[in-house]
């Protein structure tokens, strides 16, 4: 191997590593953004479930039917 070939190979490897580092940073950013969105959605779902439970309790607390008349 000549010095030029070795230098070319090292340059190619350095270039490849630079692209890989950039790709890792991009993927890390994407994953971080997705986790933030997932956390927001989890909180929203939890809030909605609480509201549904409150509505169910309120529906059970109010009488659904009127009692029969006294002559019935």
Phi and psi restraints in degrees (range 20) as a CNS / XPLOR table:
assign (resid 1 and name C) (resid 2 and name N)
       (resid 2 and name CA) (resid 2 and name C) 1.0 -91.6 20.0 2
assign (resid 2 and name N) (resid 2 and name CA)
       (resid 2 and name C) (resid 3 and name N) 1.0 167.6 20.0 2
assign (resid 2 and name C) (resid 3 and name N)
       (resid 3 and name CA) (resid 3 and name C) 1.0 -63.9 20.0 2
assign (resid 3 and name N) (resid 3 and name CA)
       (resid 3 and name C) (resid 4 and name N) 1.0 -35.7 20.0 2
assign (resid 3 and name C) (resid 4 and name N)
       (resid 4 and name CA) (resid 4 and name C) 1.0 -66.1 20.0 2
assign (resid 4 and name N) (resid 4 and name CA)
       (resid 4 and name C) (resid 5 and name N) 1.0 -41.8 20.0 2
assign (resid 4 and name C) (resid 5 and name N)
       (resid 5 and name CA) (resid 5 and name C) 1.0 -65.0 20.0 2
assign (resid 5 and name N) (resid 5 and name CA)
       (resid 5 and name C) (resid 6 and name N) 1.0 -43.9 20.0 2
assign (resid 5 and name C) (resid 6 and name N)
       (resid 6 and name CA) (resid 6 and name C) 1.0 -63.7 20.0 2
assign (resid 6 and name N) (resid 6 and name CA)
       (resid 6 and name C) (resid 7 and name N) 1.0 -43.1 20.0 2
assign (resid 6 and name C) (resid 7 and name N)
       (resid 7 and name CA) (resid 7 and name C) 1.0 -64.8 20.0 2
assign (resid 7 and name N) (resid 7 and name CA)
       (resid 7 and name C) (resid 8 and name N) 1.0 -39.3 20.0 2
assign (resid 7 and name C) (resid 8 and name N)
       (resid 8 and name CA) (resid 8 and name C) 1.0 -64.4 20.0 2
assign (resid 8 and name N) (resid 8 and name CA)
       (resid 8 and name C) (resid 9 and name N) 1.0 -41.0 20.0 2
assign (resid 8 and name C) (resid 9 and name N)
       (resid 9 and name CA) (resid 9 and name C) 1.0 -65.7 20.0 2
assign (resid 9 and name N) (resid 9 and name CA)
       (resid 9 and name C) (resid 10 and name N) 1.0 -41.1 20.0 2
assign (resid 9 and name C) (resid 10 and name N)
       (resid 10 and name CA) (resid 10 and name C) 1.0 -64.8 20.0 2
assign (resid 10 and name N) (resid 10 and name CA)
       (resid 10 and name C) (resid 11 and name N) 1.0 -42.4 20.0 2
assign (resid 10 and name C) (resid 11 and name N)
       (resid 11 and name CA) (resid 11 and name C) 1.0 -60.5 20.0 2
assign (resid 11 and name N) (resid 11 and name CA)
       (resid 11 and name C) (resid 12 and name N) 1.0 -42.2 20.0 2
assign (resid 11 and name C) (resid 12 and name N)
       (resid 12 and name CA) (resid 12 and name C) 1.0 -64.0 20.0 2
assign (resid 12 and name N) (resid 12 and name CA)
       (resid 12 and name C) (resid 13 and name N) 1.0 -41.4 20.0 2
assign (resid 12 and name C) (resid 13 and name N)
       (resid 13 and name CA) (resid 13 and name C) 1.0 -66.2 20.0 2
assign (resid 13 and name N) (resid 13 and name CA)
       (resid 13 and name C) (resid 14 and name N) 1.0 -40.9 20.0 2
assign (resid 13 and name C) (resid 14 and name N)
       (resid 14 and name CA) (resid 14 and name C) 1.0 -63.6 20.0 2
assign (resid 14 and name N) (resid 14 and name CA)
       (resid 14 and name C) (resid 15 and name N) 1.0 -39.6 20.0 2
assign (resid 14 and name C) (resid 15 and name N)
       (resid 15 and name CA) (resid 15 and name C) 1.0 -64.7 20.0 2
assign (resid 15 and name N) (resid 15 and name CA)
       (resid 15 and name C) (resid 16 and name N) 1.0 -43.4 20.0 2
assign (resid 15 and name C) (resid 16 and name N)
       (resid 16 and name CA) (resid 16 and name C) 1.0 -61.9 20.0 2
assign (resid 16 and name N) (resid 16 and name CA)
       (resid 16 and name C) (resid 17 and name N) 1.0 -42.7 20.0 2
assign (resid 16 and name C) (resid 17 and name N)
       (resid 17 and name CA) (resid 17 and name C) 1.0 -64.6 20.0 2
assign (resid 17 and name N) (resid 17 and name CA)
       (resid 17 and name C) (resid 18 and name N) 1.0 -40.0 20.0 2
assign (resid 17 and name C) (resid 18 and name N)
       (resid 18 and name CA) (resid 18 and name C) 1.0 -61.8 20.0 2
assign (resid 18 and name N) (resid 18 and name CA)
       (resid 18 and name C) (resid 19 and name N) 1.0 -43.2 20.0 2
assign (resid 18 and name C) (resid 19 and name N)
       (resid 19 and name CA) (resid 19 and name C) 1.0 -65.1 20.0 2
assign (resid 19 and name N) (resid 19 and name CA)
       (resid 19 and name C) (resid 20 and name N) 1.0 -40.1 20.0 2
assign (resid 19 and name C) (resid 20 and name N)
       (resid 20 and name CA) (resid 20 and name C) 1.0 -66.0 20.0 2
assign (resid 20 and name N) (resid 20 and name CA)
       (resid 20 and name C) (resid 21 and name N) 1.0 -40.9 20.0 2
assign (resid 20 and name C) (resid 21 and name N)
       (resid 21 and name CA) (resid 21 and name C) 1.0 -61.1 20.0 2
assign (resid 21 and name N) (resid 21 and name CA)
       (resid 21 and name C) (resid 22 and name N) 1.0 -42.8 20.0 2
assign (resid 21 and name C) (resid 22 and name N)
       (resid 22 and name CA) (resid 22 and name C) 1.0 -63.9 20.0 2
assign (resid 22 and name N) (resid 22 and name CA)
       (resid 22 and name C) (resid 23 and name N) 1.0 -41.5 20.0 2
assign (resid 22 and name C) (resid 23 and name N)
       (resid 23 and name CA) (resid 23 and name C) 1.0 -64.1 20.0 2
assign (resid 23 and name N) (resid 23 and name CA)
       (resid 23 and name C) (resid 24 and name N) 1.0 -40.8 20.0 2
assign (resid 23 and name C) (resid 24 and name N)
       (resid 24 and name CA) (resid 24 and name C) 1.0 -63.3 20.0 2
assign (resid 24 and name N) (resid 24 and name CA)
       (resid 24 and name C) (resid 25 and name N) 1.0 -43.2 20.0 2
assign (resid 24 and name C) (resid 25 and name N)
       (resid 25 and name CA) (resid 25 and name C) 1.0 -62.4 20.0 2
assign (resid 25 and name N) (resid 25 and name CA)
       (resid 25 and name C) (resid 26 and name N) 1.0 -42.9 20.0 2
assign (resid 25 and name C) (resid 26 and name N)
       (resid 26 and name CA) (resid 26 and name C) 1.0 -63.1 20.0 2
assign (resid 26 and name N) (resid 26 and name CA)
       (resid 26 and name C) (resid 27 and name N) 1.0 -44.1 20.0 2
assign (resid 26 and name C) (resid 27 and name N)
       (resid 27 and name CA) (resid 27 and name C) 1.0 -65.5 20.0 2
assign (resid 27 and name N) (resid 27 and name CA)
       (resid 27 and name C) (resid 28 and name N) 1.0 -39.3 20.0 2
assign (resid 27 and name C) (resid 28 and name N)
       (resid 28 and name CA) (resid 28 and name C) 1.0 -62.0 20.0 2
assign (resid 28 and name N) (resid 28 and name CA)
       (resid 28 and name C) (resid 29 and name N) 1.0 -42.4 20.0 2
assign (resid 28 and name C) (resid 29 and name N)
       (resid 29 and name CA) (resid 29 and name C) 1.0 -62.6 20.0 2
assign (resid 29 and name N) (resid 29 and name CA)
       (resid 29 and name C) (resid 30 and name N) 1.0 -43.6 20.0 2
assign (resid 29 and name C) (resid 30 and name N)
       (resid 30 and name CA) (resid 30 and name C) 1.0 -63.4 20.0 2
assign (resid 30 and name N) (resid 30 and name CA)
       (resid 30 and name C) (resid 31 and name N) 1.0 -43.7 20.0 2
assign (resid 30 and name C) (resid 31 and name N)
       (resid 31 and name CA) (resid 31 and name C) 1.0 -65.5 20.0 2
assign (resid 31 and name N) (resid 31 and name CA)
       (resid 31 and name C) (resid 32 and name N) 1.0 -42.1 20.0 2
assign (resid 31 and name C) (resid 32 and name N)
       (resid 32 and name CA) (resid 32 and name C) 1.0 -62.2 20.0 2
assign (resid 32 and name N) (resid 32 and name CA)
       (resid 32 and name C) (resid 33 and name N) 1.0 -43.7 20.0 2
assign (resid 32 and name C) (resid 33 and name N)
       (resid 33 and name CA) (resid 33 and name C) 1.0 -62.9 20.0 2
assign (resid 33 and name N) (resid 33 and name CA)
       (resid 33 and name C) (resid 34 and name N) 1.0 -39.9 20.0 2
assign (resid 33 and name C) (resid 34 and name N)
       (resid 34 and name CA) (resid 34 and name C) 1.0 -65.9 20.0 2
assign (resid 34 and name N) (resid 34 and name CA)
       (resid 34 and name C) (resid 35 and name N) 1.0 -40.5 20.0 2
assign (resid 34 and name C) (resid 35 and name N)
       (resid 35 and name CA) (resid 35 and name C) 1.0 -64.4 20.0 2
assign (resid 35 and name N) (resid 35 and name CA)
       (resid 35 and name C) (resid 36 and name N) 1.0 -38.2 20.0 2
assign (resid 35 and name C) (resid 36 and name N)
       (resid 36 and name CA) (resid 36 and name C) 1.0 -62.6 20.0 2
assign (resid 36 and name N) (resid 36 and name CA)
       (resid 36 and name C) (resid 37 and name N) 1.0 -43.5 20.0 2
assign (resid 36 and name C) (resid 37 and name N)
       (resid 37 and name CA) (resid 37 and name C) 1.0 -64.6 20.0 2
assign (resid 37 and name N) (resid 37 and name CA)
       (resid 37 and name C) (resid 38 and name N) 1.0 -41.9 20.0 2
assign (resid 37 and name C) (resid 38 and name N)
       (resid 38 and name CA) (resid 38 and name C) 1.0 -62.0 20.0 2
assign (resid 38 and name N) (resid 38 and name CA)
       (resid 38 and name C) (resid 39 and name N) 1.0 -42.7 20.0 2
assign (resid 38 and name C) (resid 39 and name N)
       (resid 39 and name CA) (resid 39 and name C) 1.0 -62.3 20.0 2
assign (resid 39 and name N) (resid 39 and name CA)
       (resid 39 and name C) (resid 40 and name N) 1.0 -42.8 20.0 2
assign (resid 39 and name C) (resid 40 and name N)
       (resid 40 and name CA) (resid 40 and name C) 1.0 -61.7 20.0 2
assign (resid 40 and name N) (resid 40 and name CA)
       (resid 40 and name C) (resid 41 and name N) 1.0 -44.7 20.0 2
assign (resid 40 and name C) (resid 41 and name N)
       (resid 41 and name CA) (resid 41 and name C) 1.0 -66.2 20.0 2
assign (resid 41 and name N) (resid 41 and name CA)
       (resid 41 and name C) (resid 42 and name N) 1.0 -37.8 20.0 2
assign (resid 41 and name C) (resid 42 and name N)
       (resid 42 and name CA) (resid 42 and name C) 1.0 -61.9 20.0 2
assign (resid 42 and name N) (resid 42 and name CA)
       (resid 42 and name C) (resid 43 and name N) 1.0 -43.4 20.0 2
assign (resid 42 and name C) (resid 43 and name N)
       (resid 43 and name CA) (resid 43 and name C) 1.0 -64.3 20.0 2
assign (resid 43 and name N) (resid 43 and name CA)
       (resid 43 and name C) (resid 44 and name N) 1.0 -39.3 20.0 2
assign (resid 43 and name C) (resid 44 and name N)
       (resid 44 and name CA) (resid 44 and name C) 1.0 -64.8 20.0 2
assign (resid 44 and name N) (resid 44 and name CA)
       (resid 44 and name C) (resid 45 and name N) 1.0 -44.7 20.0 2
assign (resid 44 and name C) (resid 45 and name N)
       (resid 45 and name CA) (resid 45 and name C) 1.0 -62.9 20.0 2
assign (resid 45 and name N) (resid 45 and name CA)
       (resid 45 and name C) (resid 46 and name N) 1.0 -41.9 20.0 2
assign (resid 45 and name C) (resid 46 and name N)
       (resid 46 and name CA) (resid 46 and name C) 1.0 -61.8 20.0 2
assign (resid 46 and name N) (resid 46 and name CA)
       (resid 46 and name C) (resid 47 and name N) 1.0 -42.9 20.0 2
assign (resid 46 and name C) (resid 47 and name N)
       (resid 47 and name CA) (resid 47 and name C) 1.0 -63.0 20.0 2
assign (resid 47 and name N) (resid 47 and name CA)
       (resid 47 and name C) (resid 48 and name N) 1.0 -43.3 20.0 2
assign (resid 47 and name C) (resid 48 and name N)
       (resid 48 and name CA) (resid 48 and name C) 1.0 -65.8 20.0 2
assign (resid 48 and name N) (resid 48 and name CA)
       (resid 48 and name C) (resid 49 and name N) 1.0 -38.2 20.0 2
assign (resid 48 and name C) (resid 49 and name N)
       (resid 49 and name CA) (resid 49 and name C) 1.0 -63.7 20.0 2
assign (resid 49 and name N) (resid 49 and name CA)
       (resid 49 and name C) (resid 50 and name N) 1.0 -40.1 20.0 2
assign (resid 49 and name C) (resid 50 and name N)
       (resid 50 and name CA) (resid 50 and name C) 1.0 -61.7 20.0 2
assign (resid 50 and name N) (resid 50 and name CA)
       (resid 50 and name C) (resid 51 and name N) 1.0 -42.0 20.0 2
assign (resid 50 and name C) (resid 51 and name N)
       (resid 51 and name CA) (resid 51 and name C) 1.0 -63.8 20.0 2
assign (resid 51 and name N) (resid 51 and name CA)
       (resid 51 and name C) (resid 52 and name N) 1.0 -42.1 20.0 2
assign (resid 51 and name C) (resid 52 and name N)
       (resid 52 and name CA) (resid 52 and name C) 1.0 -63.7 20.0 2
assign (resid 52 and name N) (resid 52 and name CA)
       (resid 52 and name C) (resid 53 and name N) 1.0 -41.7 20.0 2
assign (resid 52 and name C) (resid 53 and name N)
       (resid 53 and name CA) (resid 53 and name C) 1.0 -62.9 20.0 2
assign (resid 53 and name N) (resid 53 and name CA)
       (resid 53 and name C) (resid 54 and name N) 1.0 -41.1 20.0 2
assign (resid 53 and name C) (resid 54 and name N)
       (resid 54 and name CA) (resid 54 and name C) 1.0 -63.5 20.0 2
assign (resid 54 and name N) (resid 54 and name CA)
       (resid 54 and name C) (resid 55 and name N) 1.0 -40.3 20.0 2
assign (resid 54 and name C) (resid 55 and name N)
       (resid 55 and name CA) (resid 55 and name C) 1.0 -65.9 20.0 2
assign (resid 55 and name N) (resid 55 and name CA)
       (resid 55 and name C) (resid 56 and name N) 1.0 -38.9 20.0 2
assign (resid 55 and name C) (resid 56 and name N)
       (resid 56 and name CA) (resid 56 and name C) 1.0 -63.7 20.0 2
assign (resid 56 and name N) (resid 56 and name CA)
       (resid 56 and name C) (resid 57 and name N) 1.0 -43.3 20.0 2
assign (resid 56 and name C) (resid 57 and name N)
       (resid 57 and name CA) (resid 57 and name C) 1.0 -64.5 20.0 2
assign (resid 57 and name N) (resid 57 and name CA)
       (resid 57 and name C) (resid 58 and name N) 1.0 -39.7 20.0 2
assign (resid 57 and name C) (resid 58 and name N)
       (resid 58 and name CA) (resid 58 and name C) 1.0 -65.8 20.0 2
assign (resid 58 and name N) (resid 58 and name CA)
       (resid 58 and name C) (resid 59 and name N) 1.0 -38.3 20.0 2
assign (resid 58 and name C) (resid 59 and name N)
       (resid 59 and name CA) (resid 59 and name C) 1.0 -67.3 20.0 2
assign (resid 59 and name N) (resid 59 and name CA)
       (resid 59 and name C) (resid 60 and name N) 1.0 -35.4 20.0 2
assign (resid 59 and name C) (resid 60 and name N)
       (resid 60 and name CA) (resid 60 and name C) 1.0 -73.9 20.0 2
assign (resid 60 and name N) (resid 60 and name CA)
       (resid 60 and name C) (resid 61 and name N) 1.0 -30.9 20.0 2
assign (resid 60 and name C) (resid 61 and name N)
       (resid 61 and name CA) (resid 61 and name C) 1.0 -71.8 20.0 2
assign (resid 61 and name N) (resid 61 and name CA)
       (resid 61 and name C) (resid 62 and name N) 1.0 -33.1 20.0 2
assign (resid 61 and name C) (resid 62 and name N)
       (resid 62 and name CA) (resid 62 and name C) 1.0 -85.9 20.0 2
assign (resid 62 and name N) (resid 62 and name CA)
       (resid 62 and name C) (resid 63 and name N) 1.0 137.1 20.0 2
assign (resid 62 and name C) (resid 63 and name N)
       (resid 63 and name CA) (resid 63 and name C) 1.0 -64.8 20.0 2
assign (resid 63 and name N) (resid 63 and name CA)
       (resid 63 and name C) (resid 64 and name N) 1.0 134.7 20.0 2
assign (resid 63 and name C) (resid 64 and name N)
       (resid 64 and name CA) (resid 64 and name C) 1.0 -79.0 20.0 2
assign (resid 64 and name N) (resid 64 and name CA)
       (resid 64 and name C) (resid 65 and name N) 1.0 -34.1 20.0 2
assign (resid 64 and name C) (resid 65 and name N)
       (resid 65 and name CA) (resid 65 and name C) 1.0 -128.8 20.0 2
assign (resid 65 and name N) (resid 65 and name CA)
       (resid 65 and name C) (resid 66 and name N) 1.0 155.0 20.0 2
assign (resid 65 and name C) (resid 66 and name N)
       (resid 66 and name CA) (resid 66 and name C) 1.0 -78.5 20.0 2
assign (resid 66 and name N) (resid 66 and name CA)
       (resid 66 and name C) (resid 67 and name N) 1.0 148.8 20.0 2
assign (resid 66 and name C) (resid 67 and name N)
       (resid 67 and name CA) (resid 67 and name C) 1.0 -68.0 20.0 2
assign (resid 67 and name N) (resid 67 and name CA)
       (resid 67 and name C) (resid 68 and name N) 1.0 154.4 20.0 2
assign (resid 67 and name C) (resid 68 and name N)
       (resid 68 and name CA) (resid 68 and name C) 1.0 -65.4 20.0 2
assign (resid 68 and name N) (resid 68 and name CA)
       (resid 68 and name C) (resid 69 and name N) 1.0 152.3 20.0 2
assign (resid 68 and name C) (resid 69 and name N)
       (resid 69 and name CA) (resid 69 and name C) 1.0 -63.9 20.0 2
assign (resid 69 and name N) (resid 69 and name CA)
       (resid 69 and name C) (resid 70 and name N) 1.0 158.9 20.0 2
assign (resid 69 and name C) (resid 70 and name N)
       (resid 70 and name CA) (resid 70 and name C) 1.0 -62.4 20.0 2
assign (resid 70 and name N) (resid 70 and name CA)
       (resid 70 and name C) (resid 71 and name N) 1.0 -28.1 20.0 2
assign (resid 70 and name C) (resid 71 and name N)
       (resid 71 and name CA) (resid 71 and name C) 1.0 -83.0 20.0 2
assign (resid 71 and name N) (resid 71 and name CA)
       (resid 71 and name C) (resid 72 and name N) 1.0 0.6 20.0 2
